[in-house]
Amino acid sequence: MGLHRPRVLIVEDDPDTLVILRVNLNASGIEPILAADGRTAIARIQAEDPDAVLLDVLLPGVDGWEVLQELHALGDPVPVVVCSGKNNPHDIQRARELGAVAYLVKPFDIDKLVDVTHEAVRAKRPRIVVEDAMPAAEGFELA
């Protein structure tokens, strides 16, 4: 028996981005679980209890903000890394308030994303609260 591979739900509707994330996370020792929309993401989180979630906010139907709000309302302790093409202080603050452990701006450096994902996996239960202020251009990530 090998070591438990952490399972990370990737919530992304762009097929090219999804493939890049899946391949790179898999190569780094993470078992990727996939969802292309928010409704599927919520169902997969509840059914499969992943170790972390990479969450795009611009999704068809139920968007990433709604997913984050629902998880926050449920008190779900799964660490969420928000991945967004929007780099503004309002969205970064909103993600933090809704319990995200990190916010990465697309296009992101894949190595940085893999590192932040591994940190999020290690953060699962209890959740790490990021208190220090980060410049908006950088988003925020686990210390």
N, C-alpha and C positions, 0 to 999 in steps of 0.2 A: 504494500500500500504506500502510495506517495503522499506527500504533504497535501493538505487541502488547498486547492487553488481558489483564491478569492474570486467571487462572482460579482461582476459589475454590469448593471443595466445601462446600456447606451440608448438614450432617447434622442433620435435624430431622424429627420425626414429627408435629408439630402443623401441619396444613395452613395455618391462618391465619398462624402465625409464619413458616412457610416462604415464603408469598407476600410478606409484609412484607419479609423479608430479601432475597428474590430481586429484588423491584422496587427497593429502595433501593440494593443493591449494584450492580445493573445501571445505575442512573442515575448512580452514582459512577464508572463506567468499568470495573467488574469484570464479567467473564463468569461468572455463577453456574452451577455444576454441582450437581445435587440428588441426595440420598440420604435415604430415610426410615427406614433401619435400619442397624445396625452392619455387618452382613455385606455389604450393598451398598456401604457407605462404604469398607470395606477393599478390595473389588474395584475400585471407581472410583479410589481413591488409587493402587493398583498399575498400573491400566491407563492412567490419564490424567495422572498426575504433576501434580496441581494446585499452584498457587503457595502456597496456604494452605488450612486447613480450619477451618470453624466447626463445633464439635462439641457437640451436646446430649448430656448424660450419661444422661438417662432415655429410653431407646429400647427398642422391642420386640425380643425375641430377644437378639442380641449388643448389650450396652449400650455407652455411650460410654467407660466405664472400660476395658472389654475392648478396644475399638478403640485407645485410647491405649496400653494395655499392649502390644498387638501391634506397633504402630508403634515404640514404645520398644525392644522386643525386637529388631525388625528393623533398628534404627538408622536408621529413615527420617527424613530431615532436613526433612520438610515441617513448616512452622510450624503449630501447632494452637492455636486459641483455644477454650477450653472455655466453653460457655454453659450455665449451670445456674440452676435456681430455688432451689437450696440454697446458703445463704450461711453456711458454717461453716468454721472454721479447718482442720479435718481434711481436708475436700474440697479446699480451696484448696492446702494443703500437698501432698496426694496428686497433684493436677494438676501442680504444679511439679515434684515428684519424677519424674513420668512424662514430663517434657519439654515440657509446654504452655508457650507463650510468653505467654499471658494467660488470665485467668479473669474472665468477666463474669457478673454476677448478674442473672437475669431478675426483673422486667421491666427491660430495659435501655433507655437512651436511644439511639435509633437512630443519631443523629449520632455519638455516642461509639463505637458498635459499628462504624460505617463507618470512622471514623478508626483504630481499633485494627486492623481488618481490613487497611487499607492499610499500616499499620506492619508487620503480620505478613508481608504480601507482600514488603515490602522486606527483611525479615529472612531470607528463604529462603536457605539455604546461604551462609554458616554460620548456624546457629541462635544466637539471642541468649539468653544465660542471664540471668535476672533474679535478682539476688542480694539487693537491698535489701528489707527487710521492709516489708510494706504492712499497714495495718489490715484486719482480716478483713471489715469492713463494705464495703470497697472492692474486695475481691479483689486481683488484681494485673494489671498490663498493661505493655506495653513502655514503656520510658522515652523 
